[in-house]
């Protein structure tokens, strides 16, 4: 289980960072 979480952690980190970037870009684009 620990190994699965360890493998999934970089993907989760990348996904959250990508989501933040998209939201940030959308905010700038609308202004």
C-alpha positions in Angstrom: 0.0 0.0 0.0 2.8 2.4 0.9 4.5 1.7 -2.4 1.3 2.5 -4.3 0.9 5.8 -2.5 4.6 6.6 -3.1 4.1 6.0 -6.9 0.9 7.9 -7.0 2.3 11.0 -5.1 4.2 12.6 -8.0 1.2 12.2 -10.2 -1.0 13.8 -7.6 1.4 16.6 -7.1 1.6 17.2 -10.8 -2.2 17.1 -11.2 -2.7 19.7 -8.4 0.0 22.0 -9.8 -1.5 21.7 -13.3 -5.0 22.5 -11.9 -3.7 25.6 -10.1 -1.9 26.8 -13.3 -5.0 26.4 -15.4 -7.1 28.3 -12.8 -4.5 31.0 -12.6 -4.3 31.3 -16.4 -8.1 31.4 -16.7 -8.3 34.2 -14.1 -5.7 36.3 -16.1 -7.4 35.5 -19.4 -10.8 36.8 -18.3 -9.4 40.1 -17.1 
